Protein backbone atom coordinates (compact mmCIF):
# COMPACT_ATOMS: atom_id res chain seq x y z
CA UNK A 1 0.00 0.00 0.00
CA UNK A 2 1.32 3.45 -0.92
CA UNK A 3 1.73 6.09 1.74
CA UNK A 4 -0.35 9.21 1.13
CA UNK A 5 1.68 12.22 0.03
CA UNK A 6 0.87 15.91 0.37
CA UNK A 7 1.47 17.98 -2.78
CA UNK A 8 4.29 20.41 -2.15
CA UNK A 9 2.33 23.25 -3.82
CA UNK A 10 -0.50 22.82 -1.31
CA UNK A 11 1.95 22.94 1.62
CA UNK A 12 3.53 26.11 0.24
CA UNK A 13 0.10 27.70 -0.25
CA UNK A 14 -0.93 26.96 3.35
CA UNK A 15 2.35 28.37 4.65
CA UNK A 16 1.95 31.50 2.53
CA UNK A 17 -1.56 32.20 3.82
CA UNK A 18 -0.47 31.59 7.42
CA UNK A 19 2.47 33.98 7.02
CA UNK A 20 0.22 36.61 5.44
CA UNK A 21 -2.29 36.35 8.29
CA UNK A 22 0.45 36.66 10.90
CA UNK A 23 2.01 39.61 9.11
CA UNK A 24 -1.34 41.39 8.99
CA UNK A 25 -1.78 41.09 12.75
CA UNK A 26 1.82 42.04 13.50
CA UNK A 27 1.62 45.23 11.40
CA UNK A 28 -1.31 46.46 13.47
CA UNK A 29 -4.05 46.19 10.82
CA UNK A 30 -7.32 46.39 12.74
CA UNK A 31 -10.99 47.26 12.37
CA UNK A 32 -11.24 50.77 13.79
CA UNK A 33 -13.84 52.51 11.58
CA UNK A 34 -16.86 54.45 12.83
CA UNK A 35 -18.93 51.23 12.93
CA UNK A 36 -16.24 49.02 14.44
CA UNK A 37 -17.34 46.43 16.98
CA UNK A 38 -13.79 46.29 18.37
CA UNK A 39 -13.69 49.88 19.68
CA UNK A 40 -16.74 49.78 21.92
CA UNK A 41 -18.09 52.67 23.97
CA UNK A 42 -20.76 51.07 26.13
CA UNK A 43 -21.33 48.15 28.53
CA UNK A 44 -23.62 46.16 26.22
CA UNK A 45 -21.21 46.27 23.28
CA UNK A 46 -18.31 45.56 25.66
CA UNK A 47 -20.03 42.42 27.01
CA UNK A 48 -20.68 41.24 23.46
CA UNK A 49 -17.06 41.90 22.46
CA UNK A 50 -15.80 39.97 25.50
CA UNK A 51 -17.95 36.99 24.55
CA UNK A 52 -16.72 37.17 20.97
CA UNK A 53 -13.11 37.16 22.14
CA UNK A 54 -13.72 34.12 24.36
CA UNK A 55 -15.02 32.32 21.28
CA UNK A 56 -11.99 33.51 19.27
CA UNK A 57 -9.55 32.20 21.92
CA UNK A 58 -11.26 28.80 22.14
CA UNK A 59 -11.50 28.33 18.38
CA UNK A 60 -7.93 29.59 17.93
CA UNK A 61 -6.76 26.94 20.40
CA UNK A 62 -8.66 24.27 18.44
CA UNK A 63 -7.21 25.56 15.17
CA UNK A 64 -3.65 25.54 16.51
CA UNK A 65 -4.02 22.10 18.13
CA UNK A 66 -5.55 20.47 15.05
CA UNK A 67 -3.10 22.26 12.78
CA UNK A 68 -0.15 21.12 14.90
CA UNK A 69 -1.29 17.48 14.84
CA UNK A 70 -1.86 17.69 11.09
CA UNK A 71 1.57 19.26 10.52
CA UNK A 72 3.24 16.65 12.73
CA UNK A 73 1.53 13.78 10.90
CA UNK A 74 2.34 15.29 7.51
CA UNK A 75 6.03 15.77 8.30
CA UNK A 76 6.58 12.67 10.42
CA UNK A 77 4.95 10.18 8.07
CA UNK A 78 5.63 11.71 4.68
CA UNK A 79 7.18 9.58 1.98
CA UNK A 80 10.89 10.53 1.90
CA UNK A 81 11.85 8.26 -0.99
CA UNK A 82 10.36 6.10 -3.70
CA UNK A 83 10.81 3.07 -1.46
CA UNK A 84 8.75 4.67 1.29
CA UNK A 85 5.80 4.96 -1.04
CA UNK A 86 5.44 1.17 -0.98
CA UNK A 87 5.97 0.75 2.77
CA UNK A 88 3.25 -0.41 5.12
CA UNK A 89 1.21 2.39 6.75
CA UNK A 90 1.95 3.21 10.40
CA UNK A 91 -0.17 1.69 13.20
CA UNK A 92 -3.73 3.05 13.11
CA UNK A 93 -5.52 4.33 16.24
CA UNK A 94 -9.07 4.12 14.91
CA UNK A 95 -11.29 2.67 17.60
CA UNK A 96 -8.84 3.51 20.39
CA UNK A 97 -11.03 4.20 23.41
CA UNK A 98 -8.60 6.57 25.12
CA UNK A 99 -8.09 8.71 22.00
CA UNK A 100 -11.78 8.99 21.22
CA UNK A 101 -12.93 9.74 24.79
CA UNK A 102 -10.20 12.37 25.06
CA UNK A 103 -11.36 14.07 21.87
CA UNK A 104 -15.01 14.05 22.99
CA UNK A 105 -14.09 15.38 26.44
CA UNK A 106 -11.96 18.15 24.95
CA UNK A 107 -14.80 19.15 22.62
CA UNK A 108 -17.32 19.26 25.47
CA UNK A 109 -14.90 21.31 27.58
CA UNK A 110 -14.51 23.87 24.77
CA UNK A 111 -18.29 24.16 24.44
CA UNK A 112 -18.70 24.61 28.19
CA UNK A 113 -16.08 27.37 28.23
CA UNK A 114 -18.11 29.21 25.56
CA UNK A 115 -21.52 28.35 27.03
CA UNK A 116 -21.11 29.93 30.49
CA UNK A 117 -20.32 33.48 29.34
CA UNK A 118 -22.91 33.12 26.55
CA UNK A 119 -25.72 32.34 28.99
CA UNK A 120 -24.57 35.13 31.32
CA UNK A 121 -24.48 37.66 28.47
CA UNK A 122 -27.91 36.66 27.13
CA UNK A 123 -29.41 37.69 30.46
CA UNK A 124 -27.30 40.84 30.75
CA UNK A 125 -27.85 42.21 27.25
CA UNK A 126 -31.57 41.34 27.07
CA UNK A 127 -32.76 44.21 29.25
CA UNK A 128 -31.55 46.91 31.61
CA UNK A 129 -30.16 45.32 34.81
CA UNK A 130 -32.69 45.32 37.66
CA UNK A 131 -30.53 47.63 39.79
CA UNK A 132 -30.68 50.33 37.08
CA UNK A 133 -34.26 49.91 35.87
CA UNK A 134 -35.46 52.99 37.75
CA UNK A 135 -32.80 55.15 36.10
CA UNK A 136 -33.41 53.90 32.56
CA UNK A 137 -34.54 56.40 29.94
CA UNK A 138 -37.29 55.24 27.56
CA UNK A 139 -37.30 55.85 23.79
CA UNK A 140 -39.31 54.30 20.94
CA UNK A 141 -37.58 53.68 17.59
CA UNK A 142 -39.73 52.96 14.53
CA UNK A 143 -38.28 51.76 11.24
CA UNK A 144 -39.74 52.68 7.85
CA UNK A 145 -38.52 52.31 4.29
CA UNK A 146 -35.94 53.84 4.60
CA UNK A 147 -35.54 55.99 7.71
CA UNK A 148 -35.92 55.87 11.51
CA UNK A 149 -38.35 57.80 13.70
CA UNK A 150 -37.50 58.33 17.37
CA UNK A 151 -40.14 59.17 19.98
CA UNK A 152 -39.54 60.31 23.56
CA UNK A 153 -42.59 59.17 25.58
CA UNK A 154 -41.46 61.01 28.72
CA UNK A 155 -41.32 64.33 26.90
CA UNK A 156 -44.97 65.15 26.20
CA UNK A 157 -45.73 68.32 24.23
CA UNK A 158 -49.11 69.81 25.11
CA UNK A 159 -51.66 69.29 22.37
CA UNK A 160 -49.20 67.32 20.25
CA UNK A 161 -47.99 64.19 22.04
CA UNK A 162 -44.48 62.83 22.57
CA UNK A 163 -41.41 64.60 21.22
CA UNK A 164 -40.46 63.16 17.82
CA UNK A 165 -37.18 63.34 15.87
CA UNK A 166 -35.91 61.63 12.75
CA UNK A 167 -32.67 59.77 11.99
CA UNK A 168 -30.70 61.32 14.87
CA UNK A 169 -31.21 59.73 18.28
CA UNK A 170 -30.02 61.94 21.14
CA UNK A 171 -29.51 60.17 24.47
CA UNK A 172 -28.05 60.98 27.90
CA UNK A 173 -24.50 59.68 28.34
CA UNK A 174 -23.68 57.41 31.27
CA UNK A 175 -27.32 56.39 31.67
CA UNK A 176 -29.04 53.19 30.44
CA UNK A 177 -31.49 53.76 27.59
CA UNK A 178 -34.24 51.24 26.88
CA UNK A 179 -35.39 51.41 23.27
CA UNK A 180 -38.73 49.93 22.19
CA UNK A 181 -38.38 48.70 18.60
CA UNK A 182 -41.24 48.93 16.11
CA UNK A 183 -41.69 48.87 12.33
CA UNK A 184 -44.34 50.28 10.01
CA UNK A 185 -43.69 48.00 7.05
CA UNK A 186 -41.09 45.23 6.63
CA UNK A 187 -38.48 43.76 8.96
CA UNK A 188 -35.68 46.17 9.86
CA UNK A 189 -32.77 45.72 12.27
CA UNK A 190 -31.52 48.33 14.75
CA UNK A 191 -27.74 48.38 15.15
CA UNK A 192 -25.31 50.81 16.79
CA UNK A 193 -22.04 48.79 16.65
CA UNK A 194 -20.11 50.76 19.27
CA UNK A 195 -23.01 50.66 21.77
CA UNK A 196 -25.01 47.45 21.22
CA UNK A 197 -25.61 44.54 18.87
CA UNK A 198 -28.35 44.03 16.30
CA UNK A 199 -32.00 43.51 17.26
CA UNK A 200 -34.76 43.09 14.67
CA UNK A 201 -37.82 45.30 14.25
CA UNK A 202 -40.56 42.83 13.29
CA UNK A 203 -44.07 43.73 12.07
CA UNK A 204 -46.80 43.18 14.70
CA UNK A 205 -44.26 42.02 17.27
CA UNK A 206 -42.92 44.39 19.96
CA UNK A 207 -39.21 44.12 20.55
CA UNK A 208 -36.61 46.04 22.54
CA UNK A 209 -32.96 46.50 23.39
CA UNK A 210 -30.95 48.61 25.77
CA UNK A 211 -27.70 50.46 25.39
CA UNK A 212 -25.57 52.98 27.23
CA UNK A 213 -22.85 55.36 26.09
CA UNK A 214 -19.91 55.56 28.48
CA UNK A 215 -19.25 59.18 27.56
CA UNK A 216 -20.63 61.98 25.36
CA UNK A 217 -19.97 61.33 21.70
CA UNK A 218 -21.23 60.78 18.17
CA UNK A 219 -22.02 57.20 17.13
CA UNK A 220 -23.06 55.65 13.82
CA UNK A 221 -26.05 53.35 13.40
CA UNK A 222 -27.38 51.25 10.55
CA UNK A 223 -30.29 49.04 9.55
CA UNK A 224 -28.76 45.56 9.48
CA UNK A 225 -31.63 43.62 7.84
CA UNK A 226 -32.23 43.81 4.09
CA UNK A 227 -35.43 45.82 3.69
CA UNK A 228 -35.58 46.90 0.06
CA UNK A 229 -33.87 49.03 -2.57
CA UNK A 230 -32.18 51.53 -0.24
CA UNK A 231 -31.44 49.27 2.71
CA UNK A 232 -27.69 49.94 2.48
CA UNK A 233 -28.20 53.68 3.06
CA UNK A 234 -30.80 53.39 5.83
CA UNK A 235 -28.56 54.93 8.47
CA UNK A 236 -28.90 57.00 11.60
CA UNK A 237 -26.78 58.69 14.24
CA UNK A 238 -26.72 58.44 18.03
CA UNK A 239 -25.56 61.54 19.88
CA UNK A 240 -24.80 61.05 23.58
CA UNK A 241 -24.80 64.21 25.72
CA UNK A 242 -23.96 65.04 29.31
CA UNK A 243 -26.96 65.48 31.62
CA UNK A 244 -27.05 69.33 31.41
CA UNK A 245 -26.59 69.31 27.62
CA UNK A 246 -29.27 66.67 27.20
CA UNK A 247 -31.74 68.69 29.30
CA UNK A 248 -30.98 71.80 27.22
CA UNK A 249 -31.43 69.85 23.98
CA UNK A 250 -34.80 68.51 25.14
CA UNK A 251 -35.97 72.01 26.11
CA UNK A 252 -35.07 73.33 22.65
CA UNK A 253 -36.64 70.38 20.83
CA UNK A 254 -39.92 70.83 22.70
CA UNK A 255 -40.26 74.38 21.42
CA UNK A 256 -42.19 75.05 18.18
CA UNK A 257 -40.24 75.64 15.02
CA UNK A 258 -38.14 78.78 14.88
CA UNK A 259 -39.75 81.77 13.17
CA UNK A 260 -37.69 84.13 11.02
CA UNK A 261 -39.62 87.33 10.32
CA UNK A 262 -39.28 88.80 6.82
CA UNK A 263 -37.40 92.03 6.31
CA UNK A 264 -39.82 94.48 4.70
CA UNK A 265 -37.00 96.58 3.28
CA UNK A 266 -35.15 93.69 1.70
CA UNK A 267 -35.16 92.99 -1.99
CA UNK A 268 -37.06 90.11 -3.51
CA UNK A 269 -35.41 86.73 -2.90
CA UNK A 270 -32.88 85.53 -5.44
CA UNK A 271 -31.42 82.07 -5.80
CA UNK A 272 -28.01 81.30 -4.35
CA UNK A 273 -25.63 80.53 -7.22
CA UNK A 274 -23.83 77.91 -5.14
CA UNK A 275 -27.07 75.91 -4.96
CA UNK A 276 -28.14 76.38 -8.57
CA UNK A 277 -24.74 75.44 -9.95
CA UNK A 278 -24.61 72.15 -8.07
CA UNK A 279 -25.69 69.06 -9.93
CA UNK A 280 -25.90 65.50 -8.73
CA UNK A 281 -23.14 63.26 -10.04
CA UNK A 282 -22.77 59.57 -9.40
CA UNK A 283 -21.89 59.33 -5.73
CA UNK A 284 -20.35 62.80 -5.66
CA UNK A 285 -22.57 64.15 -2.93
CA UNK A 286 -22.06 61.09 -0.75
CA UNK A 287 -18.43 61.89 0.01
CA UNK A 288 -17.79 63.33 3.47
CA UNK A 289 -16.14 66.68 4.05
CA UNK A 290 -12.87 66.81 6.04
CA UNK A 291 -14.39 69.25 8.54
CA UNK A 292 -17.28 66.96 9.36
CA UNK A 293 -15.36 63.68 9.36
CA UNK A 294 -12.63 65.07 11.62
CA UNK A 295 -14.99 65.84 14.48
CA UNK A 296 -18.68 65.06 13.80
CA UNK A 297 -19.60 65.64 17.45
CA UNK A 298 -18.30 69.22 17.30
CA UNK A 299 -20.09 69.68 13.95
CA UNK A 300 -23.35 68.54 15.54
CA UNK A 301 -23.00 71.01 18.40
CA UNK A 302 -22.31 73.83 15.96
CA UNK A 303 -25.48 72.97 14.05
CA UNK A 304 -27.62 73.61 17.15
CA UNK A 305 -26.91 77.36 17.10
CA UNK A 306 -28.83 79.62 14.65
CA UNK A 307 -26.80 82.01 12.51
CA UNK A 308 -29.08 85.04 11.79
CA UNK A 309 -26.21 87.07 10.33
CA UNK A 310 -26.00 84.75 7.32
CA UNK A 311 -29.73 84.18 6.77
CA UNK A 312 -31.81 85.62 3.92
CA UNK A 313 -35.09 86.44 5.64
CA UNK A 314 -37.02 87.00 2.44
CA UNK A 315 -35.82 83.70 1.03
CA UNK A 316 -36.79 81.89 4.23
CA UNK A 317 -40.29 83.44 4.11
CA UNK A 318 -40.64 82.36 0.49
CA UNK A 319 -39.50 78.85 1.41
CA UNK A 320 -42.12 78.58 4.12
CA UNK A 321 -44.81 79.56 1.58
CA UNK A 322 -43.54 76.99 -0.91
CA UNK A 323 -43.47 74.32 1.79
CA UNK A 324 -47.27 74.69 1.88
CA UNK A 325 -47.86 75.26 -1.80
CA UNK A 326 -45.82 72.28 -2.97
CA UNK A 327 -47.71 70.00 -0.54
CA UNK A 328 -44.66 69.14 1.57
CA UNK A 329 -47.06 69.50 4.51
CA UNK A 330 -48.85 66.32 3.42
CA UNK A 331 -45.91 64.15 4.53
CA UNK A 332 -43.94 66.27 7.02
CA UNK A 333 -44.70 68.07 10.27
CA UNK A 334 -43.21 71.37 11.39
CA UNK A 335 -44.68 72.15 14.81
CA UNK A 336 -45.82 75.74 15.13
CA UNK A 337 -45.76 76.24 11.37
CA UNK A 338 -47.57 74.07 8.84
CA UNK A 339 -47.86 70.40 8.22
CA UNK A 340 -49.28 67.42 10.08
CA UNK A 341 -47.86 64.65 7.91
CA UNK A 342 -46.39 61.49 9.40
CA UNK A 343 -45.20 59.68 6.25
CA UNK A 344 -41.86 61.48 6.36
CA UNK A 345 -39.60 62.64 9.21
CA UNK A 346 -40.62 65.48 11.53
CA UNK A 347 -38.78 68.59 10.30
CA UNK A 348 -39.44 70.94 13.23
CA UNK A 349 -35.72 71.25 13.98
CA UNK A 350 -34.22 69.71 10.84
CA UNK A 351 -31.67 72.51 10.50
CA UNK A 352 -30.02 71.32 13.73
CA UNK A 353 -29.28 67.84 12.38
CA UNK A 354 -25.95 66.87 10.87
CA UNK A 355 -27.42 64.53 8.26
CA UNK A 356 -30.36 64.21 5.89
CA UNK A 357 -31.66 61.39 3.67
CA UNK A 358 -31.51 58.89 6.55
CA UNK A 359 -27.90 59.65 7.42
CA UNK A 360 -26.52 59.28 3.90
CA UNK A 361 -25.90 62.99 3.19
CA UNK A 362 -24.47 65.75 5.32
CA UNK A 363 -26.96 68.46 6.19
CA UNK A 364 -25.45 71.34 4.24
CA UNK A 365 -27.34 73.78 1.96
CA UNK A 366 -25.64 72.38 -1.11
CA UNK A 367 -26.46 68.78 -0.37
CA UNK A 368 -29.99 69.56 0.79
CA UNK A 369 -30.52 71.31 -2.55
CA UNK A 370 -29.29 68.19 -4.38
CA UNK A 371 -31.51 65.95 -2.24
CA UNK A 372 -34.68 67.98 -2.90
CA UNK A 373 -33.86 68.27 -6.61
CA UNK A 374 -33.51 64.52 -7.13
CA UNK A 375 -34.09 62.36 -4.04
CA UNK A 376 -34.34 59.20 -6.12
CA UNK A 377 -30.71 59.64 -7.19
CA UNK A 378 -29.50 59.27 -3.61
CA UNK A 379 -32.13 56.92 -2.18
CA UNK A 380 -33.72 54.81 -4.94
CA UNK A 381 -37.36 53.94 -4.39
CA UNK A 382 -37.96 56.43 -1.56
CA UNK A 383 -41.49 57.65 -0.87
CA UNK A 384 -40.56 61.31 -1.10
CA UNK A 385 -39.85 60.86 -4.79
CA UNK A 386 -42.33 58.14 -5.75
CA UNK A 387 -45.11 59.29 -3.44
CA UNK A 388 -44.74 63.02 -3.85
CA UNK A 389 -42.76 64.01 -6.93
CA UNK A 390 -44.07 61.44 -9.38
CA UNK A 391 -47.09 59.25 -9.92
CA UNK A 392 -45.78 55.72 -9.18
CA UNK A 393 -48.19 54.16 -11.71
CA UNK A 394 -47.49 56.43 -14.69
CA UNK A 395 -44.14 57.99 -13.77
CA UNK A 396 -45.63 61.42 -14.53
CA UNK A 397 -44.03 64.32 -12.67
CA UNK A 398 -46.49 65.77 -10.14
CA UNK A 399 -44.34 68.41 -8.43
CA UNK A 400 -42.11 70.75 -10.40
CA UNK A 401 -39.38 72.66 -8.57
CA UNK A 402 -36.92 74.98 -10.22
CA UNK A 403 -33.59 76.00 -8.71
CA UNK A 404 -34.95 79.24 -7.26
CA UNK A 405 -37.77 77.41 -5.47
CA UNK A 406 -35.41 74.77 -4.14
CA UNK A 407 -33.09 77.51 -2.86
CA UNK A 408 -35.98 79.03 -0.94
CA UNK A 409 -37.01 75.67 0.55
CA UNK A 410 -33.40 74.98 1.56
CA UNK A 411 -33.07 78.39 3.24
CA UNK A 412 -36.29 77.77 5.16
CA UNK A 413 -35.37 74.27 6.29
CA UNK A 414 -31.85 75.27 7.26
CA UNK A 415 -33.29 78.02 9.50
CA UNK A 416 -35.18 75.44 11.59
CA UNK A 417 -32.70 75.04 14.44
N, C-alpha and C positions, 0 to 999 in steps of 0.2 A: 504493500500500500504506500502511495506517495504522500509525503508530508505536505500539508498546505503551505503555500508561500504567499507572502504579501507583496504585491507589486511595488517596486521602489518608487514609482511616480506618486502612488497614493500616500506612501509614508512621507515623501517630501511635501506633498500638498497639505497634509495634516500639520506637519511641523511649521510650514509657512503661515498657516492661519493662526496657529497657537502663538507664534512669535509676533504676528501683527496685532492680535488681541492684547498681548502683554505690553507691547510698545504703546498702544493706544492708552492704556491705563497709566503707564509710567509717565507719559508726557502730559498728563493732567487733563485730557479730554473728558468733559463731563457735561451733563445736561443742566444748564443753568439759565435757561430762557425764562421769559415772564410767566410761562405756564409749566414750569418745572415742578415735578413732584419730589425732587431731591433737596430743594431749598424751601423748606416748609416754614410757615409763619403762624401756626396755630396748633392747639393740642390735638385736634381730631386728625389733621393731616400728619402730625408727628407720630401718633399712635399707628396710623396706617403705614407710614414709612418704616417704623421699627419692625412691624410684622413682616413687611416685604423683605427687609434685610435679614431677618431670621430665616425666611424661606431661601433667600440667596445663599446664606452661609451653609445651610443644610444641603441644598442641591449642589453647591460647589464642592462640598466634602464628598458627596456621592460621585460627582463627575471626576474628581481627582483620584478617588479610590479605584473606581472602575477603569479609568484611563491608565492608572499605574499598573493594575493587574494585566490589562490588555497589552501594554507596552512590554511588561516583563515576559508575558507568554510569547509575544511576537519575536522578541530578541533572543530569549532563552532557547526556544524550540524552532527557530528558523532553519531552513535547509542551507548549510554552509558550503556544500559541495554537491556534485551530481550523485555521489554515492548516498548522501543523506536523503535524497528524494525517494529512495527505495527502502529506507529503513522502516522498522516497525514504529508505529506511533507511541508516544509516551503513555504511562499508566493513566487511565481515565478515572475521574472521581464521580461520575454520574451515579446517583443513588446513594452517595455517601451521606449518612444521617447527620453527622457532625457538621459537614459543610452546608447542607441544606437548612438545618435548623438555625445555624449561625446567620445565614443570609436572611431568613424570614425574621429572626429576632432583630437584626440590624435595621431592616425595613420598617418594622413596627416601631422601633425606637425613634427613627427619623420622623415618622408620622406623628408620634406623640409629642416630640419636641415642637413640631409646627402646630399641633392641635391646641395645646394649652394657651399660647398667646392669641391664637385665632378666636377661641371661644371667649376669652377675656375681652378682646377688642370688639367683638360683635356686640356685647352688652354695653361697652363704653361708648362706641360711636353711634349706637342706635338713637339715643336721646340724651338730653342734658342730664348730667349726674344729679341724683336726688338732692345732694347738698346744695346745688346751685340752681335748682328749679325756680325758686322764688325770685332770683336775680335775672332770670332769662328774659331777653327782649323778644317779642313776637313780631314776625313779618310773614306776609303771604306772597309767594312768587307764583305767577301764572304764565305759562308758556303759550305762545301763539305762533303761527307761521308768519314771519320769522322774527320775533322779538319777545322781550320779557317785560311783564308789568309787575311792579312791586307795590304792595299795599301795607300800610302801617295801622293796624287795627286800634292801637292805643292812642293814636293821634287823630281824634275825631274833629272834623271841621263842621261847624254849625250849618245846617241846611244842605250839606253836601255829602258827608260820610267820611270814611277814612282817607287819610292822606295817600295820594297815589303818585308814583314816579314811573319812569320808563327807562329800562336798559342801564341805569346806574343805581346800584343798591348801596345806600349809605348806612353804616352800622356803627355802634359804639365800640371802640377798641377795648380789649381787656375784659369783655363781658360776653357771656354765652348768648348766642342768637339762635332761636328756634324758628326755622323757616317751614311753613306749610306749603306744600308743592301741589299745584293744580295745573290743568291744561284745558284749553278751550277747543282743541281740535284733535291732533294726533299725539302719539307718544313723543315726549321730549325728555331730555336728561339734563339735570342741573349739576354743574361741575365748576368748582373754583379750586384748581389743583393745589395751590399753596395753603388753602384753608381746610378743605374737606374733599372727600371722594365723590364719585358720581352716584346720584340717586334719580330714578326715573319719575317723570310726571306722566301718569297714566290716566286716560279718560275714565270718568266715573269712579275713580278710586283715590281717595285721599292718601297722601303720602307726606313724609316730612324728613328733614335732616336738621342737624345743628352744627354750628361752626363758631369759631372764636378767633379773632385776630389778636396776636400777642401785643401788637403795637400799632399806632396809626400808620396808614400806608395805602397804597393803590394796588389793587389785585385784579387779575384778569380772569374772566369766566367764559364758559363756552357751553353750548348745547352739545352733548356727547352721544346723542341718539339720532340716527338719520331720520329726518322729518320732512324731506322734500327738496325742491330745487336749490334753495339757498341755505340748506342746513349748515354748510361749512362756514358761513358768515353770520350765523346766529350767535352773536357774542354779547357780553355784558361786562360791566366793571363793578367791583366792590371797593368802596372807599371807606376805610375805617378811620374814625375821628376820636380824639380825646373827648371826655365827658362834656366839658364846657363847649367845645367846638360842635359837638353833636347836638347839644341843646340849642345853640345859636342857629345851626342849619335847619333844625326842625321848625323853629320860630319863623324863619324866613320862608320856608316851604309852605307853611300854613297860611301865609298871607296871599291875597289875590294877586293876579298878575300885575306887574309893574306898568304904570301908565306914564307915557311920555307925551306931554301936551304939545300941540303943534305951535310953531313960531309964526305968528300972523305976518310978520315982516319978511319972512324968508321967501326966496324964490320958489317957483314950482319945482318939484322933485325931478332930478335927472339921474339916469342910470350911472352906476359906478363902472368905469371902463375896465377895472380889474376883474369884475364879475363877467361883463359881457364878452370879454376877450377869451375867457376860459372855456375850453371845450373838453368834453370827456374823451380820453384816449384809453386804450386797453390797459387797465390796471394802473394808469398813471396817478389817479387820485387816491389810490389805496396805499401809496407809500407814505410812511411816517415822516414827520419833520424832525430834524435834530433837536430842536428846542423841546418838543413834546416828549420824544423818546428818552431824552436825558433825565428828565425829572417830571413824570406825568402827575405826581402828587402835587407838586408846586404849581403845575399848569392848571390843575383842577381848582386849587384855592384861588388862583388869579381870576378864573372864570366866574367866581361868585360875586365879584365886585363890579357894579355898573361903571361905565365910562362915558358920562354925558358929554364930555368935551369932544369926543370923536363921533357923536351920533348926529344923524340928519333927521331932525324932528319931522319935517314934512314927509320925508320918505317913509318914516316909521308910521305916520298917520295914514299914508296911502296904502302901506302894507296891511294895516289892520282892516281897512275897507276891503281890500282884495281878498283877505282871508275869509270874509263873509261872502263876497260876491262869487268867488270861485268855488264855493261849497266845501272849503276845507273844514268848516264847522260841522259837517255831517259825520266826520270820522274822528275829529280831535276835540279835546276840551281845553279851554283856556279860562280858568276860574277868574271871575270878575270882568271878563271881556265877553267874547262870544264863543259858542260851541258847546255842545253837550254830547259829542260823539265818543264812543268807547271802542270803535273798531281799531283805531290807531292809538299810539302813546299819548298820554296827557302832556300838553306842551306849555303848561302854566309857567314853568321856569326853565324852558328848554335852552335858553341862552347861557345858563349856568352849567350845562353839561359839557364834558370834554369830547363826547362822541355823538354821532348821529348814525342813522341806518343800522341800528342794532349793533353798535360798537365797531362797525367796519370802516367808518370814515371819521376823521377828526372834525370837531365842530368849529370850523372856521367859515367866514363868509364865502370864501371861494368854493369850498367843498360843499357847503350847503346849497349854493347856487347850482352846482353840478348835480347834486342829488335831486333837487326839485325839477331841474330841466329834464332829467332822464333817469328816474329811479330804477327802471328796469335794467339799465346798464350795470348798475352796481349790485342789485339784489334781484336776480331774475325771478319772475313769478310773483312778486310782492303785490299785496292788495292795494297799495297806494296807486300803483300804476294800472293794474288790471281792473280794480274796482272803482277808480276815480278818474283816471286820465283817459282810459279807453273802454269801449264796450267789449267785454271778454268774448262775446259770441260773434261779433262782426269785425272786431279789431278797429272800429271807427273811433277816431279821436274825439273825446267828449269835452275835454278842457284844453283850451289853447292859452299858453303863457309865453309872452315874448320876454326878451332879456330885461326890459325896463320893469315889467311887472314882477319878474322873479327877483330883481334887485330890491324892490320895495318889500316883498314878502320876507326876504333874507334880513333886511334891516329891522323889520318888525320882530321877527323871531329872535334875532340876536339881542334885541333890547330886553327880552324877557328873562331877567336875572332872578 
